[in-house]
Amino acid sequence: MRKLAYILLATCLLLSISSCKTVSNSNPNPNPDSVVTDAEGIPKETNDIYSLIPSGWKVLNKEEKQTLVEGDLNKDGFNDVGAVIEEIKSQTDEAPQRALLIAFGNEDNNYRLSIIADHVILKADEGGVWGDPFDSISIDRGSLVVSHYGGSNWRWFNTYRFRYQDNDWYLIGATTGEYFTGSATEEEANEQDYNFLTGDYIIKKTDESGKQKTTHGNKGKKELIKLKDFNPENINLYEQ
């Protein structure tokens, strides 16, 4: 009887082990929907573009302006995303910080974060009497284009063009201008346009009589400014 009992016990143990192995092999990943994240908890790849936004931030909400755009930015045939994001803050005297987020899409309809640039998008209180200076974000000829407009009697505007090349983001073009509303229109503004890929520039100036003079030239090619280093307050673009 004792020998039979040992045989039965051994059989039960073998069946139990076999059963456990079967369950383990049937589900090698106990959480197949888990997402790999970076040190800040942002997914490295996801089908939800909003999950790439850092905690405490959101896509800028401006009813009259488009703040999220889609298009192919890295020339792989799949739609990528550019978005203006803004820090979520409680009621304070300071306007919340803003940033430019860019993510690449792939054939699986997933996205991976490319860059979050902190110094591209002006805050709501940086437009002078005009108010919030954010004007637009768009994708044009494979580049991401950001524009601002502001001022009071003296109006100003700027447009910056960024392109992904050589595995990084670079400023490849800039247009800035200003005009006095008491004597000129935006079409008559003094304007500077630079192509940093070629070194070409176009400068338009309007004299007191309203006559506009246009000057073309070339400053030669120089090292491009990376998007991660871009800050118009600290960089003289036209010395590049």
Residue pairs with C-beta under 8 A, 6 or more apart in sequence:
35 43
35 44
35 45
35 46
35 51
36 43
36 44
36 45
37 43
37 44
38 44
40 54
40 55
41 55
42 51
42 52
42 54
42 113
43 51
43 52
43 113
44 112
44 113
45 106
45 110
45 111
45 112
46 52
46 110
46 111
46 112
47 108
47 109
47 110
47 111
49 68
49 81
49 83
49 103
49 111
50 59
52 101
52 103
52 111
52 113
53 59
53 83
53 85
53 101
54 85
54 116
56 87
56 88
57 85
57 86
57 87
57 88
57 99
58 85
58 86
58 88
59 67
59 68
59 83
59 84
59 85
59 86
60 67
60 83
60 84
60 85
60 86
60 98
60 121
60 134
61 67
61 86
62 132
62 134
65 134
65 135
65 136
66 136
66 137
66 138
67 83
67 84
67 134
67 137
68 81
68 82
68 83
68 84
68 137
69 81
69 82
69 83
69 137
69 138
69 139
69 144
70 79
70 80
70 81
70 139
71 79
71 80
71 82
71 139
71 142
72 78
72 79
72 80
72 142
73 80
73 82
73 102
73 104
73 139
73 142
73 143
73 144
73 164
74 80
74 104
74 114
74 164
75 142
76 104
76 106
78 104
78 105
78 106
78 107
79 105
80 102
80 103
80 104
80 105
80 111
80 114
81 101
81 102
81 103
81 105
81 111
82 100
82 101
82 102
82 137
82 139
82 144
83 100
83 101
83 102
83 103
83 137
84 98
84 99
84 100
84 101
84 121
84 134
84 137
85 98
85 99
85 100
85 101
85 116
86 96
86 97
86 98
86 99
87 96
87 97
87 98
88 96
89 96
94 125
95 123
95 124
95 125
95 126
96 123
96 124
97 118
97 123
98 121
98 122
98 123
98 134
99 116
99 117
99 118
99 120
99 121
100 115
100 116
100 117
100 120
100 121
100 137
100 144
100 146
100 227
101 113
101 115
101 116
102 113
102 114
102 115
102 116
102 117
102 144
102 169
103 111
103 112
103 113
103 114
104 111
104 112
104 114
105 111
106 112
114 164
114 169
115 169
115 227
115 228
117 169
117 227
117 228
117 230
119 230
119 231
119 232
119 233
120 146
120 160
120 227
120 230
121 134
121 146
122 133
122 134
122 148
122 150
124 131
124 132
124 133
124 134
126 133
126 150
127 133
127 134
127 148
127 149
127 150
127 151
128 150
128 151
128 152
129 151
129 152
130 149
130 150
130 151
130 152
130 155
131 150
133 148
133 149
133 150
134 148
135 147
135 148
135 149
135 157
136 145
136 146
136 147
137 144
137 145
137 146
137 147
138 144
138 145
138 147
139 145
140 161
142 163
143 161
143 162
143 163
143 172
143 173
144 161
144 162
144 163
145 159
145 160
145 161
145 162
146 159
146 160
146 162
147 157
147 158
147 159
147 160
148 157
148 158
148 159
149 155
149 156
149 157
150 156
150 157
151 178
153 180
153 181
153 182
154 178
154 179
154 180
154 181
155 178
155 179
155 180
155 181
155 186
155 189
156 176
156 177
156 178
157 175
157 176
157 177
157 178
157 186
157 189
158 174
158 175
158 176
158 177
158 232
159 174
159 175
159 176
160 171
160 173
160 174
160 230
160 232
161 171
161 172
161 173
161 174
162 169
162 170
162 171
162 172
162 227
162 230
163 169
163 170
163 172
164 170
168 226
168 227
168 228
169 226
169 227
169 228
170 196
170 224
170 225
170 226
170 227
171 196
171 224
171 225
171 226
171 227
171 230
171 237
172 195
172 196
172 197
172 224
173 193
173 194
173 195
173 196
173 197
174 193
174 194
174 196
174 237
175 191
175 192
175 193
175 194
176 191
176 192
176 237
177 186
177 189
177 190
177 191
177 192
177 204
178 189
178 190
179 185
179 186
179 188
179 189
179 190
179 206
183 208
184 206
184 210
188 206
188 210
188 212
189 204
189 206
190 204
190 205
190 206
191 202
191 203
191 204
192 201
192 202
192 203
192 204
192 238
193 201
193 202
193 203
194 200
194 201
194 219
194 237
194 238
194 240
195 201
196 221
196 222
196 224
196 225
196 240
197 221
197 224
198 218
198 221
199 218
199 219
199 220
199 221
199 222
200 216
200 217
200 218
201 216
201 217
201 218
201 219
201 238
202 214
202 215
202 216
203 214
203 215
203 217
204 212
204 213
204 214
204 215
205 212
205 213
205 215
206 212
206 213
207 213
219 240
222 240
223 240
224 240
225 235
225 237
225 240
229 235
